[in-house]
Amino acid sequence: MHGEPMTFPCWQRFRSPVPATEMTEVSVERPSAAVIKALTDPAHDAAPDQLAAERSVLATFLDTLLGELPWWNRAWRVAEVGEVCKSSSARAMRPGRVQVVEVTVPGSLGGDAREIQTFSARVRLLEDRLLRWQMKVGDTVIGPAVAPAGELEPHPFGAVFQMLVEMRGLSRGEVALRTGRAQATIMKLRHGALVPERALIEELARALNVPAANLALIAGVDSADPGRA
């Protein structure tokens, strides 16, 4: 795979100074405080050494995500990381509230034969937890699979919904009672087998005392779509 010379209009190029053999492992499910800061509060106007440190952290983080894919060719490493850009649906993280943040990280991968391929990674966080990530390399979108081969992937809303319910100590029946929905509906939501529409999102938000906009973002529902009553 050979790429054209990179011209990224919205970010400054940075080449990771950390050799592949010196990169340390990072937690994928719960990224470090340094990774969270680099993704949600990047130092755009900081000194060059601080920018280099932040983007080195991101390079290690993205390499770790790719390394978790069993089929990934580990000869390909993150060579350059660009400026983190908030996605249009991103929400600011504020203390005391469950917040969802989605950002895009551009950059490039380098192979063992000096090949260069550009990428654009999208990372979604629920406070300090990694919800989901995808990376577009060239024309190919890659990311982790959850379901066994041949089975449909559960929607990522399910895992987040289950965590929110457990954090509040609620049973399936209690959530059903608060929302006025059948327990079978709540069970499907928890297993990622049902994507909630706007009306259900608002009912769940009231039942769990979380912003409806955050649940809509996790579910992939357009905030401008009124949904069905």
N, C-alpha and C positions, 0 to 999 in steps of 0.2 A: 504494500500500500504506500503510494507516494503522494504526498500532499503538495499543494501549491504554497508559495511563500505566504505567511500569515499576515493578514491585515484586519485586525479586530477594531472596529471604530469606537466601541464603548469601553475599552479597557486597555491598560498598559501591559505590555508583555513582561513576564518575569520567568526566569529560568531557575528551577529549584537547585540550590547549592548542595543539597543533601544527597550523597551517593546512594544508590539503591541498597547496597550492603549495609548502610548505616541507618536505614529507616526503621523506626521502632513501631511495634504493633499498637493499635489504638482500639478502644472499645467501639464496636459498630452500633450496638443497641443504644448505648449511652455515651455519646461523644464527650471528649474532655471539655473542660471549661474553655481551654484555648481554642478548640474547634468551634464551640458554640459562639464565642466572641467573634472569631474570624468570619463566621457565616452571617451572624445577625447584627454585628456592630463593627464592621470592618473599618480600619484606619485609613481612609482614602487619602487624607492630607498629611499623613504621618511621615516621619523621616524615612529615607530609603531602607535603613537597616531594620526598622520596625515593619515596614511593608514586606520586606524579604522574609522576616521571621513568620509573619502571619501566613504568607502564601506557601512557605515551606510546610507549615502545619497542615494546610489544606491539601497540598500535594501528597503528604503521607496519608491523610485521611482518605482521599480518593483512591490511592493505590491499595489501601486496605479493603475498601469496598469492592474493588475489582478483583482483588485476590481471593475474596470469599466465593466468587463464582467458580465452580469446579472445572469448567471448561476453558477458563480464561488463560491465554498464553502469557505467562508472567515475564516473558522477555519484554513485553510492552509495559512501560512505566510512564507515569505522568512526568512530562518534561517541562511544561510551562503551565502556569496558573494565572488567570486574569482577574480583573476586578469583579467582586461579587455584585450581582445586580438583583434587586428585589423583583420577584415576579409580580404581575399586576394584582394578584390576589393575596399578597403577603399582608400579614397583620403585625403590628408592633408588639413586642413582648413587654407587658407591664406587670409589676409585682402583684401577687395576690389573685391573678386571673389565669385560667387555662388559656394559653395562647398558641396559635398555629402560625408558623412562619415558613414561607416557601421562597427559595432563592435559586438563582441560576449562576453557575460558575463555568465560564469558558476556559479553554486551554488547549493543550496539545499533548499527544502521546508520542513517545519515541520508541522504535523497535531496535532489535539487536543488529540490524543491517542499515542503521541510520535512516530508516523510514520515519516519516512524520505524518501524523494524522490528527486533524483538529477534532475537538469534542466540545459538547455543551452539556454539562451535568445539571440536573435539577434535583434539589434536596429539599425535603419537607420535614420540619421538626414540630413536635409537640413539646413545648418548653425544652427540656434537656434530653428528650427521647427522639431517636431517629424513626420517623414514620415510614418514609418511603424514599427511594432514590431511583433515578433513571439517568442514563447517559446516552446521548446521541453521538455516535462516532461515525463521521462521514454521513452516509444515508441510513445507517442502521441504529435502531434504538435497542439498548440492552439494559438489563436489570435483573434482580434476583427473582427466582420463582419460589412459590410456597407450596403449591399443590403438586402431587406426583404427576409424572408424565401422562398425558392423555386426559387429565381432569381439569375442570375449569378452575382458574385462580380465584380464591376468595377476595372480595373487595376489601381494601385496606381499612375502610370505615369500621369493619367488624372488630378488629383488634383494638382500635382506639375506643370504640363504644364499650367493649367489655371492660377495658381498663378503667374508664370513667365510672361505670357501674360498680365495679369492685372497690374503687377508692371511696365510694359513698356507702358501701356496705349494704347495697340494695339487692334484693332477690329479683328473679325474673318476674314473679307475680307482682311485686311492688312497682316495678317499672311499668308493667302492663296496666296496673290500676291507675297510676299517675297519668299515663298517656291515653287511657281509654282504648287501648289496642289489645288484640288477642295475644296470649303468651306465645303462641306459635310465631307471630310476627316478631316479637322480641327475640326469640330464639334464632330466627333467620338472620336478624340484624347482627347478633353476637357472633354468628358463624361466618359472616361476610357473604351470605347467600342472598341478601336483599339490599338494594341501594335505596335509601329513603328519598322520597320526594319532598318538596318544600313544606307541605302541611305537616308531615311526620317529623321533619327536622325541627320545626318550631315546637311541636309537642314534646319531643325529646329534650330540647333546650330548656324548656320550663321544668320538666321532670328532674333534670340533672343540674339545673342552675348554672348553665354555661351559655355563653353568647351563641345565638343561632347562626351568626355569620361564620363562627369557627367551625361548627358542625357542617355547615354547607360547604365550606372549603375542603374539609376532609372527605366529604361525600362526592365532591366534584360537581356540585350543583351551582349553576350560574346564579350569582346574587341578583341579577336582573330578571331571572325567570320566576314568575309568581307561582308556578307549579299548579297542581290540582288542589281543589278545596278538600 
